Amino acid sequence: MEEQKYAGCWYCDNIIDHPDQVGLLYLGFPRCFVLIPSSKEFYFSTYEEFVNGASEINWLDPKDIRNYSEYDKEKVLTLLWNFSVEQEAKDEELYNESNEEDF
């Protein structure tokens, strides 16, 4: 089995109840869920906007989070940002491929 680039990272959505919102979930440590209230605005945001207001960052183990350095938390947020960028690019690539097959 090949090593996974984004092990523990998940893209979450609920298009029935919350069509504009998406979430990013990291199940490594420290565990984190990032709610993106407006996916349309998020797709045009920078990393700085991502960590400073375009998203709601929730550490899932609040009692344990003080055991992690700011560097550890920043690594998780950077990983989730990179994951979201590649996820979007892959989604767009697959969409374009399926549309090419229709012609």
C-alpha positions as YAML, in Angstrom:
chain: A
units: angstrom
residues:
- id: 1
  name: MET
  ca: [0.00, 0.00, 0.00]
- id: 2
  name: GLU
  ca: [1.48, 3.34, -1.02]
- id: 3
  name: GLU
  ca: [1.92, 6.09, 1.54]
- id: 4
  name: GLN
  ca: [-0.98, 8.52, 1.62]
- id: 5
  name: LYS
  ca: [-0.20, 12.20, 1.17]
- id: 6
  name: TYR
  ca: [-3.15, 13.39, 3.24]
- id: 7
  name: ALA
  ca: [-3.77, 10.57, 5.70]
- id: 8
  name: GLY
  ca: [-6.33, 11.68, 8.26]
- id: 9
  name: CYS
  ca: [-7.66, 14.57, 6.12]
- id: 10
  name: TRP
  ca: [-11.29, 14.63, 5.05]
- id: 11
  name: TYR
  ca: [-13.47, 17.00, 3.06]
- id: 12
  name: CYS
  ca: [-16.97, 17.21, 4.59]
- id: 13
  name: ASP
  ca: [-20.19, 18.57, 3.20]
- id: 14
  name: ASN
  ca: [-23.91, 18.37, 3.78]
- id: 15
  name: ILE
  ca: [-25.48, 19.85, 0.66]
- id: 16
  name: ILE
  ca: [-29.01, 19.09, 1.90]
- id: 17
  name: ASP
  ca: [-28.98, 21.10, 5.13]
- id: 18
  name: HIS
  ca: [-25.98, 23.41, 4.58]
- id: 19
  name: PRO
  ca: [-25.42, 23.86, 0.84]
- id: 20
  name: ASP
  ca: [-22.95, 26.76, 1.15]
- id: 21
  name: GLN
  ca: [-20.83, 25.26, 3.92]
- id: 22
  name: VAL
  ca: [-18.01, 22.75, 3.83]
- id: 23
  name: GLY
  ca: [-15.70, 21.39, 6.44]
- id: 24
  name: LEU
  ca: [-12.17, 20.10, 6.62]
- id: 25
  name: LEU
  ca: [-11.45, 17.41, 9.17]
- id: 26
  name: TYR
  ca: [-8.06, 16.22, 10.41]
- id: 27
  name: LEU
  ca: [-8.09, 13.02, 12.45]
- id: 28
  name: GLY
  ca: [-4.40, 12.95, 13.31]
- id: 29
  name: PHE
  ca: [-3.17, 14.87, 16.33]
- id: 30
  name: PRO
  ca: [-3.99, 17.51, 17.23]
- id: 31
  name: ARG
  ca: [-7.42, 16.75, 15.82]
- id: 32
  name: CYS
  ca: [-9.15, 19.63, 14.11]
- id: 33
  name: PHE
  ca: [-12.37, 20.50, 12.32]
- id: 34
  name: VAL
  ca: [-12.44, 23.64, 10.19]
- id: 35
  name: LEU
  ca: [-15.88, 24.94, 9.23]
- id: 36
  name: ILE
  ca: [-15.99, 27.05, 6.12]
- id: 37
  name: PRO
  ca: [-19.25, 29.03, 6.35]
- id: 38
  name: SER
  ca: [-19.13, 30.27, 2.75]
- id: 39
  name: SER
  ca: [-17.51, 27.89, 0.31]
- id: 40
  name: LYS
  ca: [-17.80, 30.43, -2.52]
- id: 41
  name: GLU
  ca: [-15.74, 33.03, -0.63]
- id: 42
  name: PHE
  ca: [-13.31, 30.37, 0.59]
- id: 43
  name: TYR
  ca: [-12.34, 29.26, -2.92]
- id: 44
  name: PHE
  ca: [-10.93, 32.73, -3.58]
- id: 45
  name: SER
  ca: [-9.24, 33.18, -0.22]
- id: 46
  name: THR
  ca: [-5.57, 33.11, 0.72]
- id: 47
  name: TYR
  ca: [-4.02, 31.00, 3.45]
- id: 48
  name: GLU
  ca: [-3.89, 34.08, 5.69]
- id: 49
  name: GLU
  ca: [-7.62, 34.67, 5.19]
- id: 50
  name: PHE
  ca: [-8.26, 30.97, 5.83]
- id: 51
  name: VAL
  ca: [-6.64, 31.07, 9.28]
- id: 52
  name: ASN
  ca: [-7.73, 34.62, 10.14]
- id: 53
  name: GLY
  ca: [-11.46, 34.68, 9.53]
- id: 54
  name: ALA
  ca: [-12.65, 32.89, 6.39]
- id: 55
  name: SER
  ca: [-13.07, 29.75, 8.50]
- id: 56
  name: GLU
  ca: [-13.95, 28.65, 12.01]
- id: 57
  name: ILE
  ca: [-11.14, 26.55, 13.49]
- id: 58
  name: ASN
  ca: [-12.22, 24.02, 16.11]
- id: 59
  name: TRP
  ca: [-9.68, 21.90, 17.97]
- id: 60
  name: LEU
  ca: [-11.47, 18.67, 18.85]
- id: 61
  name: ASP
  ca: [-9.55, 17.86, 22.03]
- id: 62
  name: PRO
  ca: [-9.66, 21.19, 23.91]
- id: 63
  name: LYS
  ca: [-8.18, 19.76, 27.11]
- id: 64
  name: ASP
  ca: [-5.20, 18.35, 25.22]
- id: 65
  name: ILE
  ca: [-4.61, 21.25, 22.83]
- id: 66
  name: ARG
  ca: [-2.38, 23.05, 25.33]
- id: 67
  name: ASN
  ca: [0.04, 20.11, 24.99]
- id: 68
  name: TYR
  ca: [0.67, 21.09, 21.37]
- id: 69
  name: SER
  ca: [2.87, 23.95, 20.27]
- id: 70
  name: GLU
  ca: [1.76, 26.72, 17.93]
- id: 71
  name: TYR
  ca: [4.07, 25.09, 15.39]
- id: 72
  name: ASP
  ca: [2.16, 21.77, 15.66]
- id: 73
  name: LYS
  ca: [-1.17, 23.54, 15.20]
- id: 74
  name: GLU
  ca: [0.17, 25.57, 12.27]
- id: 75
  name: LYS
  ca: [1.36, 22.33, 10.61]
- id: 76
  name: VAL
  ca: [-2.18, 20.93, 10.83]
- id: 77
  name: LEU
  ca: [-3.74, 24.09, 9.41]
- id: 78
  name: THR
  ca: [-1.19, 24.20, 6.58]
- id: 79
  name: LEU
  ca: [-1.86, 20.53, 5.83]
- id: 80
  name: LEU
  ca: [-5.62, 21.16, 5.69]
- id: 81
  name: TRP
  ca: [-5.12, 24.22, 3.47]
- id: 82
  name: ASN
  ca: [-2.92, 22.28, 1.03]
- id: 83
  name: PHE
  ca: [-5.38, 19.40, 1.10]
- id: 84
  name: SER
  ca: [-8.29, 21.72, 0.27]
- id: 85
  name: VAL
  ca: [-6.39, 23.27, -2.64]
- id: 86
  name: GLU
  ca: [-5.49, 19.87, -4.11]
- id: 87
  name: GLN
  ca: [-8.98, 18.53, -3.40]
- id: 88
  name: GLU
  ca: [-10.53, 21.38, -5.38]
- id: 89
  name: ALA
  ca: [-8.07, 20.94, -8.26]
- id: 90
  name: LYS
  ca: [-8.75, 17.19, -8.41]
- id: 91
  name: ASP
  ca: [-12.50, 17.75, -8.27]
- id: 92
  name: GLU
  ca: [-12.25, 20.20, -11.17]
- id: 93
  name: GLU
  ca: [-10.05, 17.79, -13.14]
- id: 94
  name: LEU
  ca: [-12.53, 14.93, -12.69]
- id: 95
  name: TYR
  ca: [-15.42, 17.20, -13.64]
- id: 96
  name: ASN
  ca: [-13.65, 18.29, -16.83]
- id: 97
  name: GLU
  ca: [-12.78, 14.68, -17.72]
- id: 98
  name: SER
  ca: [-16.40, 13.58, -17.32]
- id: 99
  name: ASN
  ca: [-17.59, 16.48, -19.49]
- id: 100
  name: GLU
  ca: [-15.06, 15.58, -22.21]
- id: 101
  name: GLU
  ca: [-16.45, 12.04, -22.30]
- id: 102
  name: ASP
  ca: [-19.93, 13.44, -22.97]
- id: 103
  name: PHE
  ca: [-18.80, 14.96, -26.29]
...
